Amino acid sequence: MNPIARIVLGVAPIVLITKTTAVLALATGVALALRHASAAWRHLVWLGALVSCLALVLLSPIMPATVLTIPAAGALRIADNVRASPVLDAASAQSVHSVASPGPADRLTQIAESVRRHGTLLLAIWIVGCLVILTRGVLGHVVLARLVRQSRLVTWGGWSDTVRAASYDAGVRREVKVLCCPTLSAPVASGIFHPIILVPETADTWSDERRRSVLIHEFAHIARGDSVAQLIAVVATALLWFHPLAWLANVRLRAEAERAADDVVLANGMTSVRFASILLELARAANSPRLRAVTVIGMLRSSSLEERFRAMLDSGRSRTRVSRRLRIATTMTSVAVMIPLASLRTADAPHPRTIGAPARDTTLAGVGYSARKQSGLGVFVDGGQINHRLIAFSEVMRVVPGFRIAPAGNGRSYVISDARKPSGCVNFYVDGVLWQTMTPGDIDEFVRPDQLVAIEAYDESSTPRQFISSGQQSCATIVVWTRARVRPD
């Protein structure tokens, strides 16, 4: 796996997907519970969910890990008459492996290992998906920029007063340019720092009533900050393009934004029947180029008119607004809540291969580590010396003198070898079990830094007797103790 894939996929994609799924599912449930509330409140729910997902994706790779150990469902307890030894020989380990039945936790672990094994390919597919979605937004901005260059400032008689009144009614207190575009047939609002409203060239023939309702609607989007919300939704959807609930949240956010802007128009004296008629007339005349810019909000594009008509004509529906201050507070709270969740990792449960090892004393002293450390033979790494934020076990080993870390021939993994001998051979023990006997392959795929408790490293002459098996080649030895066997001090 290449270094970039290690960074992106090193936070356990399955865990990250589980977190985002939980957030989006919760938002879906809350939105359903608020189906009789105002559109502004449902929009706030979807915005909070998308901000939370964006925070999870961006913060998970950089947050210090908080490890949560989950017991394996399929592991069977071995009888107490198993020989009490800190090290299992290969035959004992194989017998333990044969009596342990795989459970759901084991299958999830196998899936996670498969994801890490094919990390480079999965990373490439994910990047392509992100780029496709973001490119659509960029191309939309190119089209929008062309339309703006074709436009001119509205100077028709009576429009200046209507613009000022509509801006005040919608709650906008800054200058917003209203431009007339000859190739546009439906009004749109766009922009974050310098928002603009584009209206079609035929708008000079609109009645005062239509002019006012359209402008209040577009100014409402600007007052609510819907362009910022839409930008967040597009980026979150690009990062989670494979997740159907992310697409649902994006669609519902746009729909609720339109309905919330409709509510502002209705709250300013326009009757629902008349406003629905105006929207229908505008929709019949609309033939504008389809804008996909991430901060463009089209009056007739973001949700179905039928759904909006039903909401307008429902006289019992709440049309309460949500203040800008509350939207900002919700966004900040969503990020703050996601910080501890982003740091949460799951450690592999005690694996069936090591269940047979006696676990009555789960301290480092109980497995003999402390006594061996006091002997002064070998190199010992534990506690704060282990950087649990690293992606791979081989990276942790870089702090251990006497060993060489080099890329393997396949370019996806790293080889740890003894720098003091030409052969460079190394025997690995994981939680007291000779690892290569049990699980041939890449040690990086078997041990993660966030699982590590301690490491012992010996050269050929200083390896303790309990880590020398019959028939085993005389080599340097690395002993790894993980949370599956030893409790951190």
C-alpha positions as CSV (number, residue, x, y, z in Angstrom):
1,M,0.0,0.0,0.0
2,N,1.5,3.4,-0.9
3,P,2.0,6.1,1.8
4,I,-1.0,8.2,0.7
5,A,-3.3,5.2,0.9
6,R,-1.9,4.4,4.3
7,I,-2.8,7.9,5.6
8,V,-6.3,8.0,4.1
9,L,-7.3,4.4,4.7
10,G,-5.3,4.0,8.0
11,V,-8.3,5.3,10.0
12,A,-10.3,2.1,9.3
13,P,-12.8,3.1,6.5
14,I,-15.4,0.7,7.8
15,V,-15.4,2.5,11.2
16,L,-15.6,5.8,9.5
17,I,-18.5,4.7,7.3
18,T,-20.2,3.3,10.3
19,K,-19.9,6.7,12.1
20,T,-21.2,8.7,9.1
21,T,-24.1,6.2,8.6
22,A,-25.1,6.6,12.2
23,V,-25.1,10.4,11.9
24,L,-27.1,10.4,8.7
25,A,-29.5,7.8,9.9
26,L,-30.1,9.9,13.1
27,A,-30.7,13.0,10.9
28,T,-33.2,11.1,8.8
29,G,-35.1,10.1,11.9
30,V,-35.1,13.6,13.3
31,A,-36.2,15.1,10.0
32,L,-39.1,12.6,9.8
33,A,-40.1,13.5,13.4
34,L,-40.1,17.2,12.4
35,R,-42.2,16.6,9.3
36,H,-44.9,19.0,10.7
37,A,-42.3,21.6,11.7
38,S,-41.1,24.4,9.5
39,A,-38.8,23.8,6.5
40,A,-36.2,26.0,8.2
41,W,-35.9,23.5,11.1
42,R,-35.6,20.5,8.8
43,H,-33.0,22.3,6.8
44,L,-31.0,22.9,10.0
45,V,-31.1,19.2,10.8
46,W,-29.8,18.2,7.4
47,L,-27.1,20.9,7.6
48,G,-26.0,19.7,11.0
49,A,-25.7,16.2,9.7
50,L,-23.7,17.1,6.6
51,V,-21.4,19.4,8.7
52,S,-20.9,16.5,11.1
53,C,-20.0,14.0,8.3
54,L,-17.6,16.5,6.8
55,A,-15.9,17.0,10.2
56,L,-15.7,13.2,10.7
57,V,-14.0,12.7,7.3
58,L,-11.5,15.5,7.7
59,L,-10.7,15.1,11.4
60,S,-10.4,11.3,11.7
61,P,-7.0,11.1,10.0
62,I,-5.4,13.8,12.2
63,M,-7.0,13.2,15.6
64,P,-5.2,11.3,18.3
65,A,-6.7,7.8,18.6
66,T,-9.0,6.9,21.5
67,V,-9.2,3.1,21.3
68,L,-12.4,1.2,22.1
69,T,-11.8,-2.6,22.4
70,I,-14.8,-4.7,21.3
71,P,-14.8,-8.4,22.4
72,A,-15.0,-10.9,19.7
73,A,-18.4,-12.7,19.5
74,G,-17.0,-15.9,18.0
75,A,-14.1,-16.6,20.3
76,L,-14.5,-19.7,22.5
77,R,-13.1,-19.9,26.0
78,I,-10.5,-22.6,26.3
79,A,-10.4,-24.9,29.3
80,D,-8.3,-23.9,32.3
81,N,-6.1,-26.9,31.9
82,V,-4.3,-25.3,29.0
83,R,-0.5,-25.3,29.8
84,A,0.2,-22.0,31.6
85,S,3.0,-20.6,29.6
86,P,3.6,-17.0,28.4
87,V,4.4,-18.5,24.9
88,L,2.3,-21.0,23.0
89,D,4.1,-23.4,20.7
90,A,2.8,-23.7,17.1
91,A,0.9,-26.9,17.8
92,S,-1.0,-25.4,20.7
93,A,-1.7,-22.3,18.7
94,Q,-3.1,-24.3,15.8
95,S,-5.4,-26.3,18.1
96,V,-6.7,-23.0,19.5
97,H,-7.3,-21.7,16.0
98,S,-9.2,-24.9,15.1
99,V,-11.7,-24.7,18.0
100,A,-12.5,-21.0,17.6
101,S,-15.5,-20.4,15.4
102,P,-15.6,-17.1,13.4
103,G,-18.1,-14.6,14.6
104,P,-19.4,-11.3,13.2
105,A,-16.4,-9.4,14.7
106,D,-14.0,-11.7,12.9
107,R,-15.8,-11.3,9.6
108,L,-15.7,-7.5,10.0
109,T,-12.0,-7.8,10.8
110,Q,-11.4,-9.8,7.6
111,I,-13.3,-7.1,5.6
112,A,-11.2,-4.4,7.1
113,E,-8.0,-6.3,6.3
114,S,-9.2,-6.7,2.7
115,V,-9.8,-3.0,2.5
116,R,-6.3,-2.2,3.7
117,R,-4.8,-4.8,1.4
118,H,-6.5,-3.2,-1.7
119,G,-6.0,0.3,-0.3
120,T,-4.3,1.8,-3.3
121,L,-7.0,0.7,-5.7
122,L,-9.9,1.8,-3.4
123,L,-8.2,5.1,-2.9
124,A,-7.9,5.7,-6.6
125,I,-11.6,4.9,-7.1
126,W,-12.6,7.2,-4.3
127,I,-10.5,10.1,-5.6
128,V,-12.1,9.7,-9.1
129,G,-15.5,9.8,-7.6
130,C,-14.7,13.0,-5.6
131,L,-13.2,14.7,-8.7
132,V,-16.2,13.9,-10.8
133,I,-18.6,15.6,-8.4
134,L,-16.3,18.5,-7.7
135,T,-15.6,19.0,-11.4
136,R,-19.3,19.3,-12.1
137,G,-19.5,22.1,-9.6
138,V,-16.5,23.9,-11.0
139,L,-17.9,23.7,-14.5
140,G,-21.1,25.1,-13.2
141,H,-19.2,28.1,-11.9
142,V,-17.6,28.5,-15.3
143,V,-21.1,28.7,-16.9
144,L,-22.2,31.1,-14.2
145,A,-19.2,33.4,-14.7
146,R,-20.1,33.5,-18.4
147,L,-23.7,34.5,-17.6
148,V,-22.5,37.2,-15.2
149,R,-20.3,38.7,-17.9
150,Q,-23.3,38.8,-20.3
151,S,-25.4,40.5,-17.6
152,R,-26.0,44.1,-16.8
153,L,-27.2,45.9,-13.7
154,V,-30.9,46.3,-13.5
155,T,-32.0,49.9,-14.1
156,W,-35.6,49.5,-15.0
157,G,-38.0,52.0,-13.6
158,G,-39.4,51.1,-10.2
159,W,-37.0,48.2,-9.6
160,S,-34.7,50.1,-7.2
161,D,-37.4,50.6,-4.7
162,T,-38.6,47.0,-5.1
163,V,-35.1,45.7,-4.5
164,R,-34.6,47.7,-1.4
165,A,-38.0,46.7,0.0
166,A,-37.6,43.0,-0.8
167,S,-34.1,43.1,0.7
168,Y,-35.5,44.6,4.0
169,D,-38.4,42.1,4.1
170,A,-36.1,39.1,3.7
171,G,-33.7,40.4,6.4
172,V,-30.7,41.2,4.2
173,R,-28.7,44.3,5.4
174,R,-25.9,44.4,2.9
175,E,-25.7,45.5,-0.7
176,V,-26.6,42.8,-3.3
177,K,-26.4,43.4,-7.0
178,V,-29.4,42.5,-9.1
179,L,-28.3,41.7,-12.7
180,C,-30.3,41.1,-15.9
181,C,-29.1,38.2,-18.0
182,P,-30.3,37.8,-21.6
183,T,-29.8,34.0,-21.8
184,L,-31.5,33.3,-18.4
185,S,-35.2,32.5,-18.1
186,A,-35.5,31.8,-14.4
187,P,-34.1,33.8,-11.4
188,V,-31.1,32.5,-9.4
189,A,-29.1,33.6,-6.4
190,S,-25.4,32.9,-6.0
191,G,-22.3,33.9,-4.1
192,I,-21.0,33.8,-0.5
193,F,-19.0,37.0,0.1
194,H,-20.4,39.0,-2.8
195,P,-23.8,37.6,-3.5
196,I,-25.7,38.4,-6.6
197,I,-29.2,37.8,-8.0
198,L,-29.7,37.1,-11.7
199,V,-33.1,37.7,-13.3
200,P,-34.2,37.1,-16.9
201,E,-34.3,39.9,-19.4
202,T,-38.1,39.6,-19.5
203,A,-38.3,40.6,-15.9
204,D,-38.9,44.2,-16.9
205,T,-42.4,43.1,-18.0
206,W,-43.2,41.5,-14.7
207,S,-46.0,42.8,-12.5
208,D,-45.1,44.5,-9.2
209,E,-46.5,41.4,-7.4
210,R,-44.3,38.9,-9.3
211,R,-41.3,41.1,-9.0
212,R,-41.6,41.5,-5.3
213,S,-42.2,37.8,-4.6
214,V,-39.3,36.6,-6.7
215,L,-36.9,39.1,-5.1
216,I,-38.0,38.3,-1.6
217,H,-37.5,34.6,-2.4
218,E,-33.9,35.1,-3.7
219,F,-33.0,37.5,-0.9
220,A,-34.3,35.0,1.6
221,H,-31.7,32.5,0.3
222,I,-29.0,35.1,0.8
223,A,-30.2,36.0,4.3
224,R,-30.2,32.4,5.3
225,G,-26.7,31.7,3.9
226,D,-28.0,28.9,1.7
227,S,-25.0,29.2,-0.6
228,V,-22.7,28.3,2.3
229,A,-24.9,25.4,3.2
230,Q,-25.0,24.2,-0.4
231,L,-21.2,24.4,-0.6
232,I,-20.9,22.2,2.6
233,A,-23.4,19.7,1.1
234,V,-21.5,19.4,-2.2
235,V,-18.1,18.9,-0.5
236,A,-19.6,16.3,2.0
237,T,-21.3,14.5,-0.9
238,A,-18.1,14.5,-2.9
239,L,-16.2,12.9,0.0
240,L,-19.0,10.4,0.6
241,W,-20.2,9.9,-2.9
242,F,-20.5,6.1,-2.4
243,H,-23.0,6.6,0.5
244,P,-26.7,6.8,-0.5
245,L,-27.7,8.6,2.7
246,A,-25.2,11.4,1.9
247,W,-27.0,11.9,-1.4
248,L,-30.4,11.9,0.4
249,A,-29.2,14.5,2.8
250,N,-27.9,16.7,-0.1
251,V,-31.3,16.5,-2.0
252,R,-33.3,17.1,1.2
253,L,-31.1,20.1,2.1
254,R,-31.8,21.8,-1.2
255,A,-35.5,21.0,-1.1
256,E,-35.9,22.4,2.4
257,A,-33.9,25.5,1.5
258,E,-36.4,26.2,-1.3
259,R,-39.4,25.6,1.0
260,A,-37.9,27.8,3.7
261,A,-37.5,30.6,1.2
262,D,-41.1,30.1,0.1
263,D,-42.1,30.5,3.7
264,V,-40.4,33.9,3.9
265,V,-42.4,35.1,0.9
266,L,-45.7,33.8,2.4
267,A,-44.8,35.4,5.7
268,N,-44.5,38.8,4.0
269,G,-48.2,38.9,2.8
270,M,-48.2,36.9,-0.4
271,T,-51.1,34.4,-0.6
272,S,-50.1,30.8,-1.1
273,V,-52.4,30.4,-4.2
274,R,-51.1,33.5,-5.9
275,F,-47.4,32.6,-5.2
276,A,-48.0,29.1,-6.5
277,S,-49.4,30.6,-9.7
278,I,-46.4,32.8,-10.1
279,L,-44.0,29.8,-9.7
280,L,-46.0,27.8,-12.2
281,E,-45.8,30.7,-14.8
282,L,-42.1,31.0,-14.3
283,A,-41.6,27.2,-14.6
284,R,-43.5,27.2,-18.0
285,A,-41.2,29.9,-19.3
286,A,-37.9,28.4,-18.0
287,N,-35.4,27.1,-20.5
288,S,-32.1,28.3,-18.9
289,P,-28.8,26.4,-19.0
290,R,-28.6,24.0,-16.1
291,L,-26.3,25.5,-13.5
292,R,-24.4,23.0,-11.3
293,A,-22.2,25.6,-9.5
294,V,-22.0,24.7,-5.9
295,T,-23.2,28.1,-4.6
296,V,-26.0,28.6,-7.2
297,I,-29.5,28.3,-5.9
298,G,-32.1,28.2,-8.7
299,M,-35.7,29.1,-7.8
300,L,-37.1,26.4,-10.0
301,R,-34.5,23.7,-9.8
302,S,-33.7,22.5,-6.3
303,S,-36.9,20.7,-5.5
304,S,-40.1,19.5,-7.1
305,L,-42.8,22.2,-7.6
306,E,-45.5,19.7,-6.6
307,E,-43.9,19.2,-3.2
308,R,-43.6,23.0,-2.7
309,F,-47.2,23.6,-3.8
310,R,-48.5,21.1,-1.3
311,A,-46.4,22.8,1.4
312,M,-47.7,26.3,0.4
313,L,-51.3,25.3,0.4
314,D,-51.1,23.6,3.8
315,S,-52.5,26.3,6.0
316,G,-51.7,24.4,9.2
317,R,-48.0,24.1,8.4
318,S,-45.5,26.0,10.6
319,R,-43.4,28.7,8.7
320,T,-41.1,29.6,11.6
321,R,-37.7,31.0,10.6
322,V,-34.4,30.0,12.1
323,S,-32.0,32.8,13.0
324,R,-28.6,33.1,11.4
325,R,-27.1,32.9,14.9
326,L,-28.7,29.6,15.6
327,R,-27.5,28.2,12.3
328,I,-23.9,29.2,13.1
329,A,-24.2,27.8,16.6
330,T,-25.6,24.5,15.2
331,T,-22.7,24.3,12.8
332,M,-20.1,24.9,15.5
333,T,-21.8,22.4,17.9
334,S,-21.8,19.8,15.2
335,V,-18.1,20.1,14.7
336,A,-17.4,20.1,18.4
337,V,-19.5,17.0,19.0
338,M,-17.7,15.2,16.2
339,I,-14.2,15.8,17.5
340,P,-14.3,13.0,20.2
341,L,-16.2,10.8,17.8
342,A,-13.5,11.3,15.0
343,S,-10.8,10.2,17.4
344,L,-12.6,7.0,18.4
345,R,-11.0,3.8,17.0
346,T,-11.9,0.2,17.5
347,A,-9.1,-2.3,18.4
348,D,-9.3,-5.8,17.2
349,A,-10.8,-8.1,19.9
350,P,-8.8,-10.9,21.3
351,H,-8.2,-13.1,18.3
352,P,-9.0,-16.8,18.3
353,R,-5.3,-17.5,17.7
354,T,-4.3,-16.1,21.1
355,I,-7.4,-17.1,23.1
356,G,-5.6,-20.1,24.5
357,A,-2.8,-18.0,26.1
358,P,-3.4,-17.7,29.8
359,A,-4.9,-14.3,30.5
360,R,-5.2,-14.4,34.3
361,D,-2.6,-11.6,34.6
362,T,-3.0,-9.1,31.7
363,T,-0.2,-6.8,32.9
364,L,3.2,-6.4,31.2
365,A,4.7,-7.9,34.4
366,G,2.4,-10.9,34.1
367,V,3.7,-11.8,30.6
368,G,7.3,-11.4,31.9
369,Y,8.0,-8.1,30.0
370,S,9.0,-6.1,33.1
371,A,11.5,-8.7,34.3
372,R,13.1,-9.0,30.8
373,K,13.3,-5.2,30.6
374,Q,15.1,-5.1,33.9
375,S,17.7,-7.6,32.7
376,G,19.0,-5.0,30.3
377,L,19.1,-7.4,27.3
378,G,17.4,-6.1,24.2
379,V,15.5,-2.9,23.4
380,F,12.2,-2.2,25.0
381,V,9.6,0.3,23.7
382,D,6.4,1.0,25.7
383,G,4.1,3.8,27.0
384,G,4.7,7.2,25.6
385,Q,7.5,5.9,23.3
386,I,4.9,4.4,21.0
387,N,3.3,6.9,18.6
388,H,-0.2,5.4,18.2
389,R,-1.1,8.0,15.6
390,L,1.2,6.3,13.0
391,I,-0.4,4.4,10.2
392,A,1.7,1.2,10.2
393,F,3.6,-1.0,12.6
394,S,6.7,-0.8,10.4
395,E,6.7,3.0,11.0
396,V,6.7,2.4,14.8
397,M,9.7,0.2,14.4
398,R,11.8,3.0,12.9
399,V,12.6,4.1,16.5
400,V,14.0,0.7,17.4
401,P,17.8,0.6,16.7
402,G,19.4,-2.3,14.8
403,F,16.6,-2.9,12.4
404,R,16.1,-1.9,8.7
405,I,12.7,-0.8,7.3
406,A,12.6,-1.0,3.5
407,P,9.8,-1.3,0.9
408,A,8.9,-4.8,-0.3
409,G,9.2,-5.8,-3.9
410,N,5.4,-5.5,-4.4
411,G,5.5,-1.8,-3.5
412,R,2.5,-2.3,-1.1
413,S,4.2,-3.3,2.1
414,Y,7.4,-2.9,4.1
415,V,10.0,-5.5,5.2
416,I,11.6,-5.3,8.7
417,S,15.0,-6.9,8.7
418,D,18.0,-7.1,11.0
419,A,20.5,-4.4,10.0
420,R,23.4,-6.2,11.8
421,K,23.4,-9.4,9.7
422,P,23.6,-10.0,6.0
423,S,20.7,-12.4,6.0
424,G,18.6,-9.8,8.0
425,C,16.2,-12.5,9.2
426,V,13.8,-11.6,12.0
427,N,11.4,-13.8,14.0
428,F,8.2,-12.2,15.1
429,Y,6.1,-13.0,18.2
430,V,2.7,-11.4,18.6
431,D,1.2,-11.7,22.1
432,G,3.4,-14.7,22.8
433,V,2.7,-16.6,19.6
434,L,5.2,-17.2,16.8
435,W,3.5,-15.0,14.2
436,Q,4.9,-16.4,10.9
437,T,3.8,-19.9,12.0
438,M,0.3,-18.6,12.5
439,T,-0.2,-15.9,9.9
440,P,2.2,-15.7,7.0
441,G,2.1,-12.3,5.3
442,D,2.6,-8.6,6.0
443,I,3.0,-7.8,9.7
444,D,1.6,-4.3,8.9
445,E,-1.7,-6.0,7.9
446,F,-1.8,-7.9,11.2
447,V,-0.7,-5.4,13.8
448,R,-1.9,-1.7,13.9
449,P,-0.1,1.0,16.0
450,D,-3.3,1.9,17.9
451,Q,-3.2,-1.7,19.3
452,L,0.3,-1.7,20.5
453,V,1.2,-1.8,24.2
454,A,4.9,-2.8,24.1
455,I,7.7,-4.0,21.8
456,E,10.7,-6.1,22.7
457,A,13.6,-6.4,20.2
458,Y,16.6,-8.7,20.6
459,D,19.6,-9.6,18.4
460,E,20.4,-13.2,17.7
461,S,22.6,-13.7,20.8
462,S,20.3,-12.0,23.4
463,T,16.9,-13.6,22.5
464,P,15.3,-15.2,25.6
465,R,14.8,-18.9,25.6
466,Q,11.0,-18.7,25.6
467,F,11.2,-17.0,22.2
468,I,13.2,-19.7,20.6
469,S,11.1,-22.6,19.2
470,S,12.5,-25.9,18.1
471,G,13.4,-26.0,14.4
472,Q,13.3,-22.2,14.2
473,Q,16.1,-20.4,12.4
474,S,18.5,-18.4,14.6
475,C,17.6,-14.8,13.9
476,A,16.9,-11.5,15.6
477,T,13.6,-11.5,17.4
478,I,10.8,-8.9,17.7
479,V,8.1,-9.5,20.4
480,V,4.9,-7.4,20.1
481,W,2.3,-7.1,22.9
482,T,-1.1,-5.8,21.9
483,R,-4.3,-4.8,23.7
484,A,-5.8,-8.2,22.8
485,R,-3.4,-9.8,25.4
486,V,-2.1,-7.1,27.7
487,R,-3.8,-4.2,29.4
488,P,-2.0,-0.8,29.0
489,D,-0.5,0.5,32.2
